[in-house]
Amino acid sequence: MSNNDLHGYYLEDLEVGMSASYARTVSESDVYTFAGVSGDDNPVHINQVYAEGTMFKQRIAHGILTVSFISTVLGTRLPGPGAIYVDQQIRFKAPVYIGDIVTATATVKEINTAKRRVILETVCTVKGNVVATGQATTMVDRRS
C-alpha cells in the first residue's frame, strides 16, 4: 500500500501476524488540546502543582489520548483507510508523561472472513515498556 492510496488493505490481503506501528511524542500542547476537546480537565493532566502531589509527581497524558494512536495505526496503516473501528478493549499499565514518545502497534491476530472482521492485538509502549495493551476489532472491505 502506498501513501497515495485512498484504500488500505482489503480483507483478502491481510494475514495473521501482519503488524504496523505509529510513534509520536506527546507534547504539552497535545495534552492541553485534548483536555479542551474532550472536556477532561482533570488537574493531574493540566496542573503541575496538583500533579506534583500525586503518585506520579508530574503531569500525565490522558490515557485515551495515549491509546488514540492505535486509531492512527488502524485508520492509516493496518488495515488502513476504509477500515471501520468496531471495538476496543484496553488495559492501562503505566503513565505517559509529557515528552514521552509513544509507539502504538497493531498486529493481526484473527481474520473472520464471513463477518469481514479483523481482530488485532494492540499495544502502546514508551521506551520499550508497555503502557497500554488490548485488542481491537475492525470491519474491512472485501476486494470485490
C-alpha positions in Angstrom: 0.0 0.0 0.0 1.5 3.3 -1.0 0.9 6.6 0.9 -1.2 7.8 -2.1 -3.7 5.0 -1.9 -7.2 6.0 -0.8 -7.9 2.5 0.4 -5.9 0.3 2.8 -5.7 -3.4 2.8 -8.6 -5.5 1.6 -9.7 -8.5 3.7 -8.1 -10.9 1.2 -4.7 -9.1 1.5 -4.5 -9.5 5.3 -2.7 -12.3 7.1 -2.3 -13.2 10.7 0.9 -11.8 12.1 0.9 -8.6 9.9 1.9 -5.6 12.0 2.2 -1.8 11.8 3.1 1.0 14.1 2.9 4.7 14.7 5.1 6.8 17.0 4.5 10.2 18.4 6.0 12.4 21.1 3.2 13.6 23.5 3.6 17.3 23.8 2.3 19.7 26.3 0.1 21.2 23.5 -1.3 17.8 22.8 -2.4 17.4 26.5 -4.0 20.9 26.7 -5.7 20.5 23.3 -7.1 17.1 24.3 -8.3 18.5 27.6 -10.1 21.2 25.7 -11.6 19.0 23.0 -12.7 16.2 25.4 -13.6 18.4 28.4 -11.4 16.2 30.6 -9.6 18.9 32.6 -8.6 16.6 35.4 -5.8 18.6 37.2 -3.4 15.6 37.0 -3.2 16.4 33.3 -3.0 20.2 33.3 -1.9 21.5 36.7 1.7 20.9 37.6 1.4 21.9 41.3 -1.5 19.5 41.7 0.2 16.7 39.8 3.4 17.0 42.0 1.2 15.9 44.9 0.1 12.7 43.2 1.8 9.4 43.0 3.0 10.4 39.5 4.9 13.5 40.8 4.3 15.3 37.5 1.5 15.8 34.9 0.5 12.7 32.9 -1.1 12.5 29.5 -4.7 11.4 29.3 -4.9 7.6 28.8 -7.4 8.0 26.0 -5.0 10.4 24.2 -2.3 7.8 24.5 -4.3 5.0 23.0 -5.8 7.2 20.3 -2.6 6.5 18.5 -4.0 3.0 18.0 -6.7 4.6 15.9 -4.0 6.2 13.8 -2.5 2.8 13.1 -5.8 1.2 12.3 -7.1 4.1 10.1 -3.9 4.9 8.2 -1.7 1.8 8.2 -3.2 -1.5 9.1 -5.9 -2.3 7.9 -5.7 1.3 6.8 -8.1 3.7 5.0 -11.6 2.3 4.6 -11.4 0.1 7.7 -14.1 0.7 10.4 -13.1 0.7 14.1 -15.7 -1.6 15.7 -14.4 -2.4 19.2 -11.5 -1.8 21.5 -10.6 -3.4 24.9 -7.8 -1.6 26.7 -5.8 -2.1 29.9 -3.7 0.8 31.1 -0.4 -0.4 32.6 1.7 2.7 33.2 1.5 6.5 32.9 2.7 8.5 29.9 4.4 11.8 30.6 4.7 14.9 28.5 7.7 14.4 26.3 7.4 10.6 26.1 7.5 9.0 22.7 4.5 6.6 22.5 4.7 3.8 19.9 1.3 2.2 19.1 1.4 -1.1 17.4 -1.4 -3.3 16.0 -0.8 -6.9 14.9 -3.4 -9.0 13.1 -4.5 -11.8 15.4 -7.5 -13.3 13.7 -9.5 -12.8 10.5 -13.1 -13.7 10.2 -13.8 -13.6 6.5 -17.6 -14.4 6.9 -18.2 -11.3 9.1 -15.4 -9.2 7.5 -13.9 -8.7 10.9 -10.2 -8.4 11.7 -9.1 -8.7 15.3 -5.8 -7.1 16.2 -3.6 -7.1 19.3 -2.9 -3.5 20.3 -0.1 -2.2 22.4 1.4 1.2 23.3 4.9 1.4 24.5 7.3 4.1 25.8 11.0 3.2 25.7 10.1 -0.4 25.3 7.8 -0.5 28.3 4.1 -1.4 27.8 1.9 1.5 28.9 -1.4 0.1 27.4 -2.4 -3.2 25.9 -5.6 -4.6 24.4 -7.5 -5.9 21.4 -9.2 -4.1 18.6 -11.8 -5.2 16.1 -12.2 -3.7 12.7 -14.5 -4.2 9.8 -12.7 -4.5 6.5 -13.9 -4.3 2.9 -13.5 -7.3 0.5 -11.7 -6.7 -2.7 -14.9 -7.4 -4.8 
